[in-house]
Structure formats: C-alpha cells, structure tokens
Amino acid sequence: MSLQQPINDVIPTANADAPEHGIDLFALAIALLAEWRLMLITSFVFLAIFVAIIYSLKPMYVADASFVPQAGGNKNNTGDIASLFSSRGPGALYIGLLQSRSVQDAVIQRADLMSVFHVTSHETARAILAGKATFTEAADTIVKVEVKDGSAQNAAKIANAYLDALQGQNESMGMQQSAQTSHFFDLQLQKERDQLAQAESQLARTQRQTGIVSPDAQTQIGLTAIAGVRNQITSLQVQLASMLQSETEGNPQVQRIRSQLAQLEEQEHVLEGSSQSPAGAAPAAGTIPQTNLDLERAGREVKYHESLVEALASQFETARLNETFGHSAFQVVDLAVVPEHKAWPPRRPYFEIAVVFAAFFGFTGVVIKLVVRRIFSDPRHREQMATLRKAFGSS
C-alpha cells in the first residue's frame, strides 16, 4: 500500500465526499510512522538546540550569610540605632539599611565590584548589585543575606561585604547619634553649672546680708543669749522690789540696779529687734523667721542645681563612653562560605523538558509535512497557490 492512498482516505480532497465512517485512525498512524525518519531528525535537531541553550546558560552560585539584630539590648545605649524604632521589629530596619545607597557603595568598594562588573558608573554597579542580592527576615528574627553570582568566590565575598558594610554603617550612625547626644548634654551641663554658680553667689550674698553662716547654731546662740538677758533682768527686778521696801529711790544701790536694768533691757531690745548682725553672730530674734526662710530658699536652689549638674554629668559621661566604645547592634550568626554546588540552572529538569518539547516539535513537523503534501495533491489547491504566487510576484 502506497503512502498517498491512505492519506487520501484519511484526509479527503476538496472535490471528494468525506467517507461516512470518519477519519481512519489506523491509516493516520501508519502515515505518521512512515515518516519516522523526519520525526527523529526533527526531534534530534530541536533537542540539540535546546541542549545547546541549556548549556549556554551561565551557572549561578548562591552564598548566604545571616545575623540577628540585638533590639532587646540596652535601651539606654544611644549608639544602638535599632532603639530609635519601637513600633516595628528591627529586621525591617536592617533590611532597609542593607538596601540603602550608603551600604551598597560600601559593598562596591569593599568587594571591588567596579572591576568585577566591568563598569565605570556607580549607579550601574548599584543596579547590578541590587539584582544579585536578596534580604529576608525569618520568623525567628534572623535576617538572611543571599547573593547570587556566576562566581562562587564573588558570591561569598559580596555576602560578607554586606555584613562588613552594615557594621560600618551601624557604627557611623551610632557615633553620630552619640556625638549629638554628648553635645546636647554638654550644653545642658554648662548651662546648669552657670546657674549653680549664680545660686551659690546668691546664697553667699544672703549670708553676708543676714550675717547667718550656720542658721541652726547661730539661732540657738541668739535665743540662749536673749534668755540669759531676760533671766538677769528678772533677778535685778526681784532685788529692786526687795530694796524698795526699805530704801528710797535716792539710795545709790537702787539707782545702780535701775541703771543695770536699763542696760539689760536695751540689750534685750537689740537682740530681739536688730535687722543686721555681724557675720557669725547670733541673729536678732525678730528677724529669725524671715532670715531662715531666705537662707533655706537660697540653699534649696543651690542643692537643686547641684543635683541637676550631677545627673547631667553622669549622662554626659555615659554618652561619651558610648561614643568611644560603641558596640554592634547585631550579632552575626553565619558568615558566607564559598558554595560548592551550582544553584542555577537545574539542568536535569531542563533536559527532561527539552526532550518532551523536541518530541513534540518532531511530531508537529511530520503533521505539517502530511498536511502540506495533501494540500498540494489537490489540483484546485495547486491552482489557488499558483494564483497566490502570481499575486505576490506581480506586486
């Protein structure tokens, strides 16, 4: 049986009526198998093309490094940039820093990527680097840095360069933050020291004006002196009353006692009502309440500024130490190592897919050949094709 006969039976001509029994599947299968050489050659050609494409794909290696942000550390550490953000986890902050231009430029410089990428523009180098690196945060807050590159050594070097660049950026931001904090506390400390000096000067003026250096001791001395004078006055008054019972006012002793009484009463008046006292002397009893109040106010102001100076000095020293001995705000878990196996392309699955597509294209080629042969076997179709060629040829 020739090939033409079954094809005519399977695919009827335009002038012939289609057989009532439909398409002869057996005849179609025979026609397809008869073209096994074409199918095999076509499949082999396409398979060779696919394999060449697969093996022409540049192999890629993936190196990864990971770290844990230390957001739960010392909240008083002004150098910890993660403490600036409390509403979100620190992982998002560090991923943002890893994607920043400053960190990318540092990575480009540390890994010498301008020569590795064979570019002269930093913008181009950053774009290439951004396409090679991915950053993810796991549920356990571990941040992973993955770098994909055609060189296993370069992939590991770039991944570790990201950690170094992030460390440098963190230290730079921490030092800047600490410097600003130190400057702020330094200004406040100087201001409070000036106010403390003013308060101490005011206290000294109050002491000079009142003559009170030690309020409690001097007040006790003044009250004791007044009590002593009053006791003497009482004793002399008793003596005078006793003498007047037997003597007259002209008696010299009566006059002497009255003179002593006048002197003691004048001394009592001075002790009770004098507005000023020599420094260190007992204050006048009448001025003791206001004098003590003024001294307490001046002393309280001095103590208040002394407390502020001590607190600011402590905070200033802490900020200065943090600026000098700032520590990392993240802990490296894994440094990147040179990967031993390719991560891309997966050649075995690609080869299996290529075999399937090659067989498909081989089968399609045979079907196209049979259809074209059947078309040209019809005189009417040949006339139409000739007309079409003439139309294109005439144009």
Secondary structure, DSSP 8 states (H G I E B T S, - for coil): --SHHHHHHHS--SSS---TT---HHHHHHHHHHTHHHHHHHHHHHHHHHHHHHHHS--BEEEEEEEEE-TTS-TT-TT-GGGG--SS-HHHHHHHHHTSHHHHHHHHHHTTHHHHTT-S-HHHHHHHHHHHEEEEE-TTS-EEEEEEESSHHHHHHHHHHHHHHHHHHHHHHHHHHHHHHHHHHHHHHHHHHHHHHHHHHHHHHHHHHH--SSHHHHHHHHHHHHHHHHHHHHHHHHHHHHHTTTS-TT-HHHHHHHHHHHHHHHHHHHHHH-S---TTS---GGGHHHHHHHHHHHHHHHHHHHHHHHHHHHHHHHHHHHHHS---SEEEEE-----SS--B--HHHHHHHHHHHHHHHHHHHHHHHHHHHHHHTSHHHHHHHHHHHHHHHH-
